[in-house]
Amino acid sequence: MTAKKNLIVIGNGMVGHKFLELMIRSGATQYWNLITFCEEPRVAYDRVNLSGYFSGKTAADLSLVEPGLYHW
């Protein structure tokens, strides 16, 4: 088996997250090391509904990432 290549995604917003989610679900992790860099300390979250955070939604409520998705 050949060594995995690195695939780097800059930004973990909604689009970057969807790309990573599709890559993970397609089984690409057997061929690629998926790496993402972002400026924010949290994983991808629903920025469209961010105002809900100020009316009681939590960061977990807004998260787009299923628990454990980025760990395989």
C-alpha positions in Angstrom: 0.0 0.0 0.0 1.3 3.4 -0.9 1.6 6.2 1.7 -1.4 8.4 2.2 -1.3 11.8 0.7 -2.2 15.0 2.6 -5.2 16.9 1.6 -5.4 20.3 3.3 -8.6 22.3 3.6 -8.2 25.9 4.6 -11.2 27.0 6.6 -13.7 24.9 8.5 -16.9 26.8 7.6 -20.0 25.3 6.2 -18.5 24.5 2.7 -15.2 23.2 4.1 -17.1 21.0 6.6 -19.4 19.6 3.9 -16.4 18.7 1.7 -14.7 16.9 4.6 -17.9 15.2 5.6 -18.3 13.9 2.0 -14.7 12.8 1.9 -15.0 10.9 5.2 -18.2 9.2 4.2 -16.9 8.2 0.8 -14.0 6.3 2.4 -11.3 8.7 1.2 -9.5 8.5 4.5 -7.9 5.2 3.5 -6.0 7.2 0.8 -5.9 10.7 2.2 -4.9 12.4 5.5 -7.6 15.1 5.7 -6.2 18.2 7.5 -8.1 21.4 8.1 -6.9 24.8 9.4 -9.2 27.5 10.6 -8.9 30.6 12.6 -11.7 29.8 15.0 -11.4 27.5 18.1 -14.6 25.6 17.3 -15.4 23.1 14.6 -17.9 24.1 11.8 -21.1 25.7 13.0 -24.2 27.0 11.5 -23.3 30.7 10.8 -26.6 31.4 9.2 -28.4 30.8 12.5 -25.7 32.3 14.7 -28.1 35.0 16.0 -29.9 32.1 17.8 -26.8 31.9 20.1 -27.9 35.2 21.6 -31.4 33.9 22.2 -30.4 30.7 24.1 -28.9 28.2 21.6 -25.6 26.7 22.6 -22.5 26.1 20.6 -23.4 22.4 20.5 -26.8 23.3 19.1 -25.2 25.2 16.2 -22.4 22.7 15.5 -22.5 21.0 12.1 -20.1 18.3 13.1 -21.5 15.0 14.5 -19.6 13.9 17.6 -16.6 11.8 16.5 -16.9 12.6 12.8 -13.4 14.1 12.5 -11.8 11.2 14.5 -11.5 8.0 12.5 
